[in-house]
Amino acid sequence: MKITESPSLYRHLEKMDTHQLLVNINHEDQTVALSVQKALPQIEKLVDAIADKMLAGGRLFYLGAGTSGRLGIVDASECPPTYGVPQGLVIGLIAGGDSAIRKAVEFAEDNTEQGWKDLQQYQVSDKDVVIGIAASGGTPYVVGALKACRANGIITGCITCNPQSPIAEQADYPVEVITGPEFVTGSTRMKAGTAQKLVLNMISTAVMIKIGRVEDNKMVNMQLSNDKLVNRGTLMVMEDTGLNHDDSRKLLLQHGSVKKAVESFRLMT
C-alpha cells in the first residue's frame, strides 16, 4: 500500500469534538516541514537545473492532476506579478484542462498520452524543464508525460509523497517528501498538498532569485498591478534613493518597476 493511502493514525474522527479535531490536524501539519527538510538535497539539485535552463532561455512547466495540478498552476500564475517575468516563463498544466481548476474532470488523470499532448501545445523542447506533481507518484497523466519528455531529451523533475514511485523513475531530479498517513485516510490535499506547496514555494522563489529577479530581499521587479503594490514599490524607491514619497511614486510609475526607477535615479545623479 502507498504511504499516502495508508490508514490514519487517528480513529473515530466523528467522535472528536472541534478542539480535538483541530489540535490533531495541527499536530500532523507540524510534521510536514520536517519531511520537506529531509528532501532539501533533492530540491537543491532541481533548482540548480531549472535556473541553468532559464538563464539559457528555457521555461519551467508544472504538470499535475487534481490538487497537485492546481498547486502547480497557482505557483506558475504568481511568478509574473511577483517577479515581473513574462507570462509563459513558468506554465502550469492540469489534467482535464482549465475547467479542472475549479471542478474535477472525471478520469482525466488516467490518460497516459494527454499530458505529453498538452505540453506539445506549448512547443516544449529540450531547452525546458518539466516537473510532474503527484502525491501518489503514479498518476498516469503525469507519468506518461514525463516518460515522453525523457524520450525527447527534456529534463524532468517530480514532487511526490511516496518513495520509489513510477513518477520518480521518470524524473531526472526526483523530490520525494514522505509525509506519512493523512489525518483523514487518503486525503492527500492535506499533508501531502501542504508539502507540495512548500516545495513549489522553494523552487520558484529560489529560481527567481538565482536568475536575478530579486535584489537584497526585495521584489524589485514586481508588477504594479494594484495600489498596495504601488505603495510598497514607492517605499522601496524612497529607501534606495532618499527621495520623498511623491517624487518616489512619480518615478516608480514613470518607469514601471522599482529596479528601473532606481537605476534611472542613479543615472541622473
Backbone bond lengths (Angstrom), bond angles and torsions (degrees), N, CA, C in turn:
res aa  C-N    CA-C-N  psi(-1)  N-CA   C-N-CA  omega(-1)  CA-C   N-CA-C  phi
1 M - - - 1.464 - - 1.527 110.06 -
2 K 1.337 116.43 138.36 1.455 120.82 175.90 1.521 109.54 -64.51
3 I 1.338 115.24 143.04 1.466 119.48 -178.92 1.522 111.01 -59.56
4 T 1.337 116.42 -38.58 1.469 119.36 -178.91 1.526 112.66 -66.62
5 E 1.332 116.75 -18.00 1.467 120.86 179.66 1.527 111.86 -102.86
6 S 1.307 117.80 -0.29 1.463 120.59 -176.88 1.529 111.10 -71.17
7 P 1.335 117.37 155.77 1.473 120.96 -173.88 1.524 112.77 -59.95
8 S 1.310 115.51 143.12 1.458 122.24 175.82 1.529 110.21 -56.55
9 L 1.324 114.95 149.86 1.456 120.36 175.90 1.528 111.66 -75.25
10 Y 1.322 116.37 -6.01 1.466 122.02 -176.16 1.530 108.71 -115.62
11 R 1.317 115.73 143.94 1.462 121.20 179.76 1.527 110.45 -117.58
12 H 1.332 114.15 156.63 1.464 122.16 173.67 1.534 112.16 51.89
13 L 1.317 114.21 53.98 1.461 119.68 -178.94 1.526 111.88 -58.85
14 E 1.332 115.88 -32.05 1.468 119.74 -178.09 1.527 112.80 -66.27
15 K 1.325 117.10 -15.24 1.471 120.71 179.58 1.532 112.44 -93.30
16 M 1.329 117.12 -7.35 1.465 120.43 179.40 1.522 110.08 -78.51
17 D 1.336 116.66 145.89 1.458 118.70 172.51 1.529 108.61 -82.29
18 T 1.317 116.48 174.39 1.465 120.43 -174.74 1.514 111.69 -58.45
19 H 1.325 117.41 -43.16 1.462 121.14 -179.59 1.522 110.83 -59.89
20 Q 1.316 117.35 -46.02 1.457 120.97 -179.77 1.528 111.21 -62.40
21 L 1.330 115.86 -42.68 1.467 119.71 178.91 1.523 110.87 -58.83
22 L 1.316 116.73 -48.76 1.463 120.67 -176.03 1.518 112.03 -68.31
23 V 1.325 117.18 -40.88 1.463 120.64 178.50 1.526 110.68 -62.33
24 N 1.313 117.32 -42.76 1.459 120.85 -177.61 1.529 111.65 -71.21
25 I 1.325 117.37 -39.34 1.471 120.05 175.80 1.523 109.63 -62.80
26 N 1.326 116.20 -44.68 1.461 120.69 179.63 1.525 111.59 -62.27
27 H 1.326 115.98 -39.02 1.467 119.80 178.26 1.524 110.41 -60.73
28 E 1.320 116.58 -44.16 1.463 120.49 178.74 1.526 111.22 -65.30
29 D 1.330 115.95 -40.60 1.467 119.81 -179.46 1.527 111.39 -61.16
30 Q 1.317 117.08 -33.74 1.465 120.37 -178.20 1.528 112.36 -65.83
31 T 1.309 117.03 -18.36 1.468 119.86 179.69 1.529 112.20 -80.97
32 V 1.336 116.41 -15.74 1.465 119.50 -171.79 1.527 111.98 -67.36
33 A 1.324 117.62 -46.50 1.468 120.27 -177.99 1.524 111.53 -60.25
34 L 1.324 116.63 -36.02 1.471 120.05 178.14 1.525 110.61 -67.69
35 S 1.332 116.83 -35.16 1.463 120.23 176.44 1.523 110.91 -66.18
36 V 1.328 116.18 -39.90 1.464 120.47 177.19 1.529 110.34 -64.63
37 Q 1.325 116.20 -39.28 1.465 120.23 -179.16 1.529 111.31 -56.25
38 K 1.317 116.58 -38.95 1.463 120.83 -179.43 1.527 112.16 -65.36
39 A 1.336 116.02 -22.91 1.466 120.07 -177.80 1.527 112.86 -95.90
40 L 1.336 118.48 4.32 1.466 120.91 -176.38 1.534 113.68 -56.04
41 P 1.331 120.01 -39.94 1.476 118.63 178.18 1.536 112.26 -60.62
42 Q 1.321 117.18 -36.89 1.460 120.48 177.85 1.530 110.79 -69.03
43 I 1.330 116.54 -42.59 1.467 121.02 -179.63 1.524 110.19 -63.09
44 E 1.316 116.73 -39.63 1.468 121.77 -179.49 1.528 111.20 -58.85
45 K 1.300 116.85 -45.99 1.466 120.53 179.98 1.524 111.30 -63.16
46 L 1.332 116.71 -40.39 1.457 120.72 -179.90 1.525 111.05 -66.60
47 V 1.325 117.15 -43.87 1.469 121.08 178.96 1.522 110.74 -58.82
48 D 1.310 117.70 -46.50 1.460 121.07 -179.09 1.531 111.39 -61.99
49 A 1.321 116.55 -39.50 1.468 120.14 179.20 1.529 110.86 -65.45
50 I 1.338 117.09 -41.04 1.464 120.96 179.35 1.523 111.04 -65.97
51 A 1.328 116.56 -46.28 1.463 120.74 -179.07 1.525 110.96 -59.69
52 D 1.321 116.90 -42.56 1.464 120.45 178.65 1.523 111.35 -60.12
53 K 1.318 116.74 -43.51 1.466 120.96 179.99 1.525 111.33 -67.56
54 M 1.321 117.29 -41.54 1.475 120.18 -179.67 1.516 111.13 -65.30
55 L 1.319 117.80 -41.59 1.459 120.90 179.14 1.523 111.25 -64.52
56 A 1.321 116.70 -20.35 1.463 121.69 177.42 1.522 111.95 -96.40
57 G 1.346 116.42 8.14 1.464 120.38 176.29 1.512 115.80 99.98
58 G 1.337 117.86 9.09 1.454 121.07 -178.54 1.516 113.71 -88.56
59 R 1.322 115.39 176.97 1.462 122.88 -178.80 1.521 110.24 -123.55
60 L 1.331 114.83 168.58 1.462 121.76 176.27 1.515 108.86 -118.47
61 F 1.320 116.29 129.56 1.465 122.76 175.93 1.523 109.88 -114.12
62 Y 1.344 115.88 136.47 1.463 122.62 168.48 1.520 107.19 -108.30
63 L 1.321 116.35 140.04 1.459 120.98 -177.47 1.524 108.86 -137.56
64 G 1.328 117.75 126.01 1.455 119.58 179.85 1.514 111.97 -162.62
65 A 1.325 115.36 177.86 1.459 122.16 177.50 1.524 108.58 -127.43
66 G 1.327 117.03 149.25 1.456 120.96 177.46 1.513 112.40 59.35
67 T 1.336 116.00 -136.42 1.457 121.13 -179.26 1.525 111.49 -55.90
68 S 1.316 117.21 -41.93 1.464 121.00 -178.86 1.523 111.16 -61.11
69 G 1.317 116.57 -43.19 1.457 120.16 178.66 1.514 112.16 -65.49
70 R 1.331 115.89 -40.68 1.470 119.75 -179.64 1.524 111.12 -65.16
71 L 1.322 117.11 -39.72 1.463 120.52 179.15 1.521 110.79 -63.34
72 G 1.318 117.45 -39.57 1.457 120.57 177.41 1.518 111.78 -64.15
73 I 1.324 116.46 -40.59 1.460 120.87 179.19 1.526 110.79 -65.49
74 V 1.326 116.74 -41.48 1.475 120.10 177.58 1.522 110.41 -59.21
75 D 1.325 116.78 -47.44 1.459 120.08 -177.96 1.526 110.94 -63.52
76 A 1.322 116.83 -43.55 1.466 120.87 -179.56 1.523 111.26 -63.93
77 S 1.337 116.03 -41.58 1.463 120.00 -175.33 1.521 112.49 -69.28
78 E 1.335 117.53 -21.46 1.459 120.67 -177.68 1.525 113.35 -88.36
79 C 1.327 117.89 -10.71 1.466 119.93 -178.72 1.533 113.34 -68.25
80 P 1.335 120.02 -45.98 1.475 118.54 179.78 1.523 114.24 -61.41
81 P 1.346 120.50 -49.09 1.463 117.92 -179.51 1.523 113.83 -68.48
82 T 1.324 117.35 -32.88 1.465 120.35 -176.98 1.524 112.12 -77.93
83 Y 1.338 116.84 -39.33 1.457 119.80 -171.93 1.530 113.60 -118.59
84 G 1.324 117.22 0.36 1.454 120.37 176.88 1.515 115.11 68.99
85 V 1.333 117.14 19.73 1.463 120.04 176.98 1.524 109.03 -82.11
86 P 1.328 117.84 156.34 1.464 119.55 -178.27 1.524 112.65 -66.84
87 Q 1.339 114.90 150.43 1.454 119.48 170.64 1.526 108.34 -58.33
88 G 1.313 116.39 135.93 1.459 119.33 179.05 1.508 114.22 98.57
89 L 1.335 117.98 -4.01 1.466 119.02 174.10 1.523 109.93 -76.96
90 V 1.332 116.48 -38.19 1.458 122.83 174.16 1.525 107.09 -122.48
91 I 1.322 116.44 122.79 1.464 121.68 -171.95 1.524 109.62 -125.01
92 G 1.319 116.83 128.85 1.457 121.89 176.41 1.515 111.17 -106.69
93 L 1.328 117.23 130.11 1.467 122.91 179.24 1.525 109.42 -121.87
94 I 1.327 115.53 142.74 1.456 120.71 -178.88 1.527 110.45 -129.13
95 A 1.320 116.41 140.51 1.464 120.97 176.72 1.528 109.52 -58.29
96 G 1.324 116.35 127.95 1.453 120.72 -178.62 1.518 113.56 97.91
97 G 1.342 116.83 -4.28 1.457 120.31 177.41 1.512 113.20 78.75
98 D 1.327 115.69 -174.03 1.459 121.01 -173.19 1.527 113.45 -58.92
99 S 1.319 117.87 -29.73 1.469 119.41 179.71 1.521 111.66 -63.77
100 A 1.348 116.72 -24.43 1.462 120.93 -179.61 1.526 112.62 -75.81
101 I 1.337 117.16 -8.63 1.463 119.44 177.40 1.523 109.81 -64.37
102 R 1.333 116.36 -38.79 1.468 121.07 -177.47 1.520 113.36 -99.84
103 K 1.328 116.64 -31.02 1.460 120.01 -173.65 1.517 109.81 -138.08
104 A 1.323 116.15 132.68 1.462 120.41 -178.31 1.526 111.07 -59.76
105 V 1.335 115.77 137.06 1.462 121.74 176.41 1.523 107.60 -104.99
106 E 1.329 115.65 117.64 1.463 121.11 -174.09 1.526 112.48 -55.04
107 F 1.310 116.25 127.83 1.469 125.28 171.01 1.532 114.51 63.40
108 A 1.355 118.40 8.97 1.465 119.69 -179.28 1.519 111.55 -61.21
109 E 1.327 116.70 -33.81 1.463 119.66 -176.42 1.522 112.94 -74.33
110 D 1.342 117.51 -9.98 1.460 120.47 -176.19 1.527 113.52 -88.84
111 N 1.326 117.70 -3.58 1.464 121.96 -179.10 1.525 109.73 -84.86
112 T 1.318 117.14 114.54 1.464 121.53 -175.03 1.526 112.97 -76.79
113 E 1.330 118.13 -14.97 1.463 121.58 -175.61 1.526 113.76 -103.90
114 Q 1.352 117.16 -20.59 1.460 119.71 -171.21 1.533 112.67 -68.37
115 G 1.315 117.96 -33.61 1.460 120.33 -179.86 1.516 111.79 -59.11
116 W 1.333 116.69 -45.57 1.459 120.82 178.40 1.532 110.58 -65.85
117 K 1.332 116.86 -38.53 1.472 119.73 177.23 1.527 110.85 -62.53
118 D 1.330 116.11 -40.90 1.466 119.73 178.94 1.533 110.93 -63.33
119 L 1.314 116.57 -40.44 1.465 120.33 178.44 1.527 111.76 -65.66
120 Q 1.331 116.93 -37.11 1.461 120.85 -178.53 1.530 111.89 -64.85
121 Q 1.326 116.63 -25.78 1.466 119.30 177.29 1.521 111.46 -63.25
122 Y 1.326 116.68 -20.45 1.468 122.16 178.98 1.526 111.93 -104.39
123 Q 1.337 116.25 13.89 1.468 121.93 -179.67 1.531 111.30 52.13
124 V 1.319 115.61 46.18 1.461 120.23 178.42 1.527 109.51 -57.37
125 S 1.337 115.99 142.66 1.466 119.76 -177.37 1.519 110.13 -146.32
126 D 1.335 114.98 -178.39 1.462 119.30 -178.70 1.527 112.56 -73.10
127 K 1.324 117.87 1.36 1.462 121.15 171.44 1.527 111.49 -79.45
128 D 1.351 115.87 -17.56 1.457 121.98 -170.53 1.527 112.66 -100.91
129 V 1.342 114.83 172.04 1.469 122.83 172.04 1.522 107.64 -125.38
130 V 1.318 116.97 135.09 1.466 122.03 179.24 1.523 109.05 -118.68
131 I 1.341 116.00 123.96 1.462 121.61 178.65 1.523 108.99 -110.70
132 G 1.314 116.41 121.28 1.452 121.69 174.07 1.520 109.97 -89.56
133 I 1.328 116.12 135.72 1.462 121.23 -179.16 1.525 108.11 -119.19
134 A 1.321 116.23 120.85 1.466 120.56 -179.99 1.517 108.82 -159.03
135 A 1.302 116.79 113.53 1.464 120.50 179.81 1.523 110.40 -57.41
136 S 1.323 116.11 -44.08 1.463 120.83 -178.13 1.517 111.98 -69.45
137 G 1.337 115.28 -32.12 1.456 120.27 -176.75 1.506 113.74 84.04
138 G 1.347 117.00 5.37 1.457 118.68 -176.79 1.507 115.03 -129.71
139 T 1.324 119.26 11.55 1.460 122.01 -177.16 1.532 110.62 -60.70
140 P 1.335 118.73 116.95 1.470 121.08 -175.29 1.522 113.82 -57.20
141 Y 1.325 118.33 -39.18 1.461 122.59 179.15 1.525 110.59 -56.48
142 V 1.321 116.51 -40.22 1.463 121.50 -177.26 1.522 111.12 -82.34
143 V 1.317 116.66 -46.44 1.472 120.55 -178.42 1.530 110.31 -59.71
144 G 1.331 116.20 -44.51 1.462 120.19 179.93 1.518 112.24 -61.77
145 A 1.325 115.79 -40.59 1.462 120.03 -179.75 1.520 111.48 -65.37
146 L 1.344 116.80 -44.71 1.461 119.48 -179.71 1.531 111.55 -65.58
147 K 1.310 115.83 -36.82 1.470 119.33 177.93 1.515 110.40 -61.87
148 A 1.332 116.78 -43.40 1.465 120.94 178.56 1.522 111.29 -66.70
149 C 1.331 116.57 -37.01 1.465 120.21 177.72 1.525 110.68 -60.94
150 R 1.305 116.49 -46.31 1.468 119.78 -178.41 1.531 110.48 -64.11
151 A 1.321 116.23 -36.34 1.467 120.03 178.55 1.525 111.07 -65.88
152 N 1.330 116.47 -21.86 1.464 121.14 -179.67 1.529 112.46 -106.15
153 G 1.332 116.86 16.56 1.448 121.28 173.92 1.512 115.35 73.02
154 I 1.338 116.66 23.40 1.463 122.04 -179.00 1.523 109.12 -97.43
155 I 1.330 117.24 131.01 1.461 121.40 179.13 1.519 110.04 -65.06
156 T 1.328 116.05 134.85 1.462 121.36 -178.38 1.525 111.34 -123.86
157 G 1.313 114.94 148.37 1.459 122.51 171.82 1.510 108.64 -135.46
158 C 1.311 116.76 172.29 1.458 119.31 175.75 1.520 110.14 -151.89
159 I 1.334 114.64 157.97 1.462 122.16 171.32 1.517 106.41 -127.03
160 T 1.318 116.39 115.48 1.457 120.96 -178.03 1.523 110.18 -140.32
161 C 1.323 116.02 164.08 1.466 120.39 -177.53 1.520 112.18 -119.83
162 N 1.316 116.34 17.77 1.456 122.48 172.88 1.520 109.30 -126.80
163 P 1.312 118.32 142.02 1.467 120.53 179.98 1.518 111.52 -79.19
164 Q 1.331 115.84 153.00 1.468 123.20 173.05 1.526 111.74 50.83
165 S 1.307 116.13 50.33 1.462 121.84 -176.22 1.528 111.39 -96.33
166 P 1.331 117.67 163.54 1.469 120.91 177.12 1.528 112.86 -58.44
167 I 1.327 117.47 -36.40 1.465 119.56 -179.46 1.525 110.95 -67.38
168 A 1.327 116.95 -36.55 1.463 120.48 178.71 1.524 111.01 -67.78
169 E 1.324 116.70 -31.89 1.460 120.51 178.42 1.521 111.84 -64.69
170 Q 1.335 115.87 -26.83 1.462 120.56 -179.30 1.527 112.56 -98.56
171 A 1.313 117.84 8.15 1.458 121.95 -177.12 1.522 111.26 -108.27
172 D 1.317 116.41 129.07 1.459 120.43 173.18 1.522 110.54 -68.75
173 Y 1.346 114.98 -31.76 1.465 121.22 -179.27 1.535 109.47 -129.93
174 P 1.330 117.42 79.93 1.464 119.86 -179.67 1.526 111.85 -76.11
175 V 1.310 115.63 139.30 1.465 122.13 172.31 1.522 106.86 -118.02
176 E 1.326 116.05 113.75 1.460 121.77 -177.43 1.528 108.94 -114.08
177 V 1.321 115.59 110.74 1.470 121.59 179.06 1.528 107.13 -110.28
178 I 1.298 116.59 103.98 1.464 121.33 -172.35 1.531 108.84 -88.99
179 T 1.315 115.93 98.57 1.461 121.77 -173.78 1.525 113.59 -92.35
180 G 1.321 117.86 -9.67 1.464 120.25 176.77 1.518 113.42 81.51
181 P 1.323 117.17 -171.21 1.463 121.36 -178.34 1.531 111.62 -63.42
182 E 1.318 115.48 147.68 1.464 120.52 177.48 1.532 110.31 -83.52
183 F 1.323 116.11 157.92 1.466 120.64 178.30 1.531 110.15 -59.39
184 V 1.323 116.12 -46.24 1.467 121.48 168.63 1.520 105.83 -99.31
185 T 1.308 117.79 117.55 1.456 122.36 -171.68 1.526 112.27 -47.64
186 G 1.335 115.72 122.78 1.461 121.91 175.20 1.513 115.60 80.68
187 S 1.337 118.79 -0.27 1.469 121.35 -177.94 1.523 109.37 -84.16
188 T 1.322 115.94 79.40 1.461 120.88 -171.80 1.526 113.83 -76.19
189 R 1.316 117.25 1.75 1.472 118.32 171.16 1.528 110.19 -73.66
190 M 1.335 116.87 -9.87 1.462 121.38 -176.92 1.535 110.37 -88.27
191 K 1.314 119.40 -102.59 1.467 120.57 -175.20 1.528 112.34 -63.19
192 A 1.308 117.32 -44.25 1.460 119.88 -179.71 1.527 110.58 -62.87
193 G 1.328 116.36 -43.05 1.456 120.14 178.77 1.517 112.04 -63.67
194 T 1.338 116.12 -39.76 1.463 120.34 177.20 1.526 110.66 -63.37
195 A 1.314 116.70 -41.91 1.465 120.85 178.57 1.524 110.66 -62.80
196 Q 1.310 116.85 -43.47 1.463 120.45 179.33 1.526 110.66 -61.93
197 K 1.323 116.87 -42.35 1.465 120.83 178.80 1.526 110.62 -62.04
198 L 1.335 117.72 -43.40 1.458 120.98 178.80 1.529 111.22 -61.45
199 V 1.321 116.69 -42.90 1.461 120.42 -179.59 1.525 110.73 -67.06
200 L 1.325 116.90 -42.08 1.465 120.08 177.69 1.524 111.18 -61.68
201 N 1.334 116.63 -41.68 1.469 119.85 175.69 1.524 110.56 -56.49
202 M 1.331 115.42 -45.59 1.467 120.23 -179.34 1.526 111.21 -62.34
203 I 1.316 116.00 -46.69 1.461 120.13 -175.90 1.522 111.03 -62.38
204 S 1.332 117.42 -55.52 1.466 119.53 -175.03 1.524 111.38 -66.43
205 T 1.324 117.43 -40.37 1.469 120.03 -179.24 1.524 110.76 -65.24
206 A 1.319 116.81 -48.95 1.466 120.08 -178.61 1.528 111.31 -63.39
207 V 1.335 116.55 -40.93 1.465 119.65 179.85 1.531 110.31 -64.23
208 M 1.330 117.22 -45.17 1.466 119.83 -178.61 1.531 111.52 -63.23
209 I 1.314 116.68 -36.31 1.467 119.86 176.15 1.526 110.06 -65.63
210 K 1.333 116.20 -43.86 1.466 120.39 -176.56 1.522 112.63 -68.21
211 I 1.331 118.46 -25.72 1.472 119.56 179.00 1.524 111.76 -95.63
212 G 1.340 116.41 9.69 1.450 120.23 169.62 1.508 117.00 91.54
213 R 1.325 118.25 21.83 1.458 120.43 -177.01 1.525 113.10 -93.29
214 V 1.336 117.06 1.03 1.472 122.60 177.93 1.520 107.87 -130.33
215 E 1.335 116.97 140.18 1.456 121.39 173.31 1.519 108.64 -123.77
216 D 1.325 116.45 133.19 1.458 122.49 -170.89 1.526 107.02 56.97
217 N 1.327 118.05 -112.88 1.465 119.67 175.53 1.526 110.99 -124.85
218 K 1.334 115.78 27.23 1.464 120.21 -170.97 1.530 112.75 -115.08
219 M 1.328 115.23 147.10 1.466 122.99 176.02 1.533 108.74 -85.10
220 V 1.325 115.87 72.07 1.461 120.23 -171.59 1.526 113.18 -73.22
221 N 1.327 117.48 -10.25 1.457 121.14 179.47 1.526 113.12 -109.04
222 M 1.328 117.51 9.47 1.467 120.19 -177.07 1.528 110.88 -60.27
223 Q 1.347 115.08 149.03 1.457 121.09 176.28 1.528 109.61 -75.48
224 L 1.314 115.93 140.24 1.470 121.37 -179.29 1.519 108.82 -90.81
225 S 1.326 115.83 69.99 1.458 121.73 -169.70 1.519 114.58 -95.53
226 N 1.329 118.12 -3.18 1.466 120.69 175.72 1.528 109.59 -159.10
227 D 1.323 116.01 170.49 1.462 120.44 -175.75 1.526 112.10 -61.60
228 K 1.335 116.56 -36.83 1.465 119.47 -179.95 1.517 110.94 -59.75
229 L 1.330 116.59 -43.63 1.457 119.90 -178.02 1.527 111.69 -73.45
230 V 1.334 116.73 -33.23 1.466 119.28 174.75 1.527 110.07 -63.32
231 N 1.321 116.09 -43.32 1.466 119.81 178.80 1.529 111.44 -64.59
232 R 1.350 116.15 -41.26 1.467 119.54 178.18 1.523 110.38 -62.45
233 G 1.338 115.36 -43.97 1.454 119.83 179.62 1.520 112.65 -64.69
234 T 1.336 116.13 -37.51 1.462 120.41 178.63 1.525 110.94 -60.78
235 L 1.328 115.66 -43.31 1.468 119.79 178.83 1.524 111.33 -63.55
236 M 1.331 116.61 -37.33 1.469 119.91 177.69 1.517 110.54 -63.96
237 V 1.333 116.54 -44.16 1.465 120.26 179.94 1.526 110.23 -63.99
238 M 1.329 116.42 -41.85 1.464 120.11 177.44 1.521 110.88 -57.79
239 E 1.331 115.98 -44.55 1.471 120.87 -177.69 1.516 111.65 -64.39
240 D 1.342 116.78 -39.68 1.462 120.70 -174.70 1.525 113.40 -84.39
241 T 1.335 117.72 -21.62 1.465 120.05 -175.09 1.519 114.41 -113.48
242 G 1.331 116.87 -24.52 1.455 120.21 -175.27 1.513 113.54 82.19
243 L 1.332 117.35 3.51 1.457 121.21 177.47 1.518 110.48 -71.11
244 N 1.342 116.84 159.61 1.464 119.77 175.36 1.522 110.32 -74.75
245 H 1.321 115.90 174.86 1.459 121.27 -173.64 1.520 112.23 -60.66
246 D 1.293 117.21 -49.67 1.467 120.31 -175.47 1.525 111.88 -64.31
247 D 1.324 117.40 -43.55 1.464 120.39 179.60 1.532 111.22 -67.45
248 S 1.323 115.82 -36.72 1.466 119.68 178.47 1.525 110.81 -65.50
249 R 1.320 116.19 -43.04 1.468 120.38 179.86 1.527 110.64 -64.47
250 K 1.311 115.85 -42.41 1.468 120.57 179.16 1.521 110.65 -61.64
251 L 1.327 116.22 -45.79 1.466 120.91 179.97 1.523 111.02 -63.47
252 L 1.342 116.12 -40.91 1.466 121.11 179.54 1.520 111.05 -61.76
253 L 1.317 117.38 -49.11 1.461 121.45 -177.74 1.521 111.22 -67.74
254 Q 1.301 116.82 -31.10 1.460 120.69 178.72 1.525 111.44 -65.95
255 H 1.339 116.17 -38.53 1.466 120.11 -174.07 1.530 114.09 -102.31
256 G 1.338 117.48 -16.44 1.453 120.01 171.23 1.514 117.14 88.56
257 S 1.321 117.62 -8.08 1.466 120.01 176.02 1.519 109.16 -157.82
258 V 1.316 115.87 157.07 1.461 120.93 177.85 1.520 110.12 -60.33
259 K 1.304 116.22 -45.23 1.474 120.85 -176.97 1.524 110.87 -58.35
260 K 1.325 116.98 -49.71 1.465 120.46 -177.77 1.519 111.51 -68.41
261 A 1.340 117.28 -35.68 1.449 120.46 179.26 1.533 110.83 -64.59
262 V 1.322 116.59 -45.52 1.465 120.71 -178.96 1.532 110.16 -67.69
263 E 1.333 116.89 -41.33 1.456 119.89 178.18 1.533 110.88 -60.17
264 S 1.334 115.94 -41.93 1.470 120.98 178.92 1.525 111.01 -62.24
265 F 1.332 115.52 -43.68 1.467 120.14 179.83 1.525 110.37 -61.52
266 R 1.308 116.98 -43.25 1.469 120.54 -178.19 1.520 111.78 -66.06
267 L 1.326 117.09 -32.42 1.463 120.39 177.42 1.519 111.56 -70.16
268 M 1.330 116.07 -29.11 1.472 120.75 -178.22 1.515 112.23 -82.34
269 T 1.335 117.72 -19.82 1.465 120.38 -174.72 1.515 112.81 -108.49
